[in-house]
Amino acid sequence: MNKTILIVDDEEDILDLIDYTLACEGYDTITCVDTNNVKDILDEEDISLILMDRNLPGVEGSFFIQSLRDEGYAHPVIYISAKDLSEDIVEGFERGGDDYITKPFNINELKARVNAMIRRTSQTRDVIKYKDIIYRDANKSFRIDGKVVKLTQLESDLLLEFIKNPNILLSRDVLLSRVWGDTENRQAKTVNVAIKRLKESIDPKGEKNYIQAIRGEGYIFC
């Protein structure tokens, strides 16, 4: 299955160039000239990487990425921007970027950076470790303190979402969207009940306090 890259840039000639270049590298691509539909795309598609311009109509790209991070979206991000001062680049990383390419860019450097990011993030998804919890994608198993933990499919999906986004506030709507795939026909208490059961499964003695509820907001895995 090909990796899918989301490209957001309001300069259509650059958008077309990046789109063509990455298609030749074997990637599937989705292009946008603004951020209006980005969240919908991230919720509906399996996006492996976001390429984000910063000078966009309506919103500065790094502020938009920061807002995504605040909502729990953990997709890798490479900024491609004409903002090339050192403080601009530092600012981009501080607002949730994983890499930064300045315009005008060398097309071979772009390909190398993208390939490296895809390779690195694909590898880290095979085994995810957070504190004493280890998830292995090969057999979809969780171990805590070295012992296999038996979870339902829902509990497994919920825990995986949490360990991919540690120390980030995840609202109930975000969890409903990502884990259940449905925010319209399910109530917030669905999340509350599922998290209560997950807590009982991964921390039966209540000693580790992995999941903290933030009243009226959601949950943080820490």
Secondary structure, DSSP 8 states (H G I E B T S, - for coil): ---EEEEE-S-HHHHHHHHHHHHHTT-EEEEESSSTTHHHHHHHS-EEEEEE-SB-SSSBHHHHHHHHHHTT----EEEEES--SHHHHHHHHHTT-SEEEESS--HHHHHHHHHHHHHHHHHHHHEEEETTEEEETTTTEEEETTEEE---HHHHHHHHHHHHSTT--EEHHHHIIIIIS-SSSS-HHHHHHHHHHHHHHH-TTS-S--EEEETTTEEEE-
